[in-house]
Amino acid sequence: MSKNDKSNIPYAQREQGYREKALKMYPWICGRCGREFSGKRLSELTVHHKDHNHDNNPEDGSNWELLCLYCHDNEHSRYTDSQYQTAPRPGADLGPKTTFKAFAGLGELLDKGKQD
């Protein structure tokens, strides 16, 4: 197996490797909410991959940030939501397009009110 071939390394073992490195590099503080962790609670601090690619683990840690469980879940939820919002929905191009403009004549009405 070559140095870059990670396909035979179990995920949990890889995760433990970059987690140990990240915990040595960064202060034990959530990068989002700022909570500090130590002792037993350190297990609540997770390593988040900024580009969401768990195989991208540069030695300098530039793709990692430490997040608490709650902020990490929130980050992944937001990422998942953004994937759904940018993906075209089936049938989205069918049917009439909305052309109604709620404030279309507002300027004229306001100008007319000033004249009265």
Buried (B, 14 or more C-beta within 10 A) or exposed (E): EEEEEBEEEEEEEBBEEBBEBBBEEBEBBBBBEEBEBEEEEEEBBBBBBEEEEBEEBEEEBEBBBBBBEBBBEBBEEEEEEEEEEEEEEEEEEEEEEEEEEEEEEEEEEEEEEEEE
